[in-house]
């Protein structure tokens, strides 16, 4: 089974996908009501952490695949699968907003690692896109100092994301 086959299977059985991505924000909302002003305490912060991981991993993956499809494959926006390419992102944003209304995301264990991973992915995609768009001829017209400055800036941002992800 390929990744395309898996997404086709998910698109054909959309009930489970919709159920998964609606139950997580609903659970976050109910948890916010039940644990009002206690989101930073032990049982709630681990529940919020679990919900964030359950929704952010597919959401970041969907964003990454969408960026890849549009930047590198030149895909059409009209060919998006709502259940596998849009719903995870909407669910991720909704869940993060709901949880953020109950507790500061800095107090949720592991959230810094996810944002660091998203930063690393963004920098790597920017670097890959830049390298794909440029040709050897363009490098000869670009002053070498600007190229090295751009490379250093991207590596510093990558290092920042890496350190944020690996921090305890």
Secondary structure, DSSP 8 states (H G I E B T S, - for coil): --HHHHHHHHHHTHHHHHHHHHHHHHHHHHHHHHTTT-TTSHHHHHHHHHHHHHHHHHHHHHHHHHHHHHHTS---GGG--IIIIIHHHHHHHHHHHHHHHHS-GGGSTTHHHHHHHHHHHHHHHHHHHHHHH--HHHHHHS-HHHHHHHHHHHHHHHHHHHHHHH--
